[in-house]
Amino acid sequence: MSTGESGEAHEHRPPWSDLKDGLGWMSLGVAVLIGSVTMDRLERQNINPYTVPGLMPGLLGIAMILLGGVLALRSWRRGAFTEPRPQGTPELTAQRKRIAVVLALCLTYAVGLVGHGLPYWIASALFVTVTILVMQRMSLDVVERRLSLRTCIKAATIGLGAAVVIQLVFQELFLVRLP
């Protein structure tokens, strides 16, 4: 793709969309920064301040805030508040519905499953499995929407495998105790 084509493709993206994305990244960055600042600093264990657990997430949160701000500023300069918002299409409506479902699944996992009695690996396996099945059921392709026994077994295998690998990597490699 040449520079001219890239510029043309960029012009078709409405500035309002970039403004929403920039504000979303900034909000996520603030949440990450707050979480990193409130993490235990392990001062009682004489940990070097440059190796504290919240340092890297805090730096990433700051980067998200700054880059989200750049994106929002750029979209504002491109006319995010002056251009009319695009009308919704059936594809856009379906995409928004999928995003809302994914957000609901993630919130259910983070708020409802993790840390409320279930072992972390079981909660994670359940989350990954259900997410795969729900997203497949919401597919735009009619053939992919059908859930067979094979599809369910495949999703459960992926979910269980992902949960076990995540558990092992965090506990054995990063030495982070998961809830």
HELIX and SHEET records of a PDB file:
HELIX    1   1 THR A    3  HIS A   12  1                                  10    
HELIX    2   2 PRO A   15  VAL A   37  1                                  23    
HELIX    3   3 GLU A   43  GLN A   45  5                                   3    
HELIX    4   4 PRO A   49  THR A   51  5                                   3    
HELIX    5   5 LEU A   55  ARG A   77  1                                  23    
HELIX    6   6 PRO A   90  LEU A  107  1                                  18    
HELIX    7   7 THR A  108  LEU A  113  3                                   6    
HELIX    8   8 TYR A  120  ARG A  137  1                                  18    
HELIX    9   9 VAL A  142  ARG A  145  1                                   4    
HELIX   10  10 LEU A  149  LEU A  168  1                                  20    
HELIX   11  11 VAL A  169  LEU A  173  3                                   5    
END                                                                             
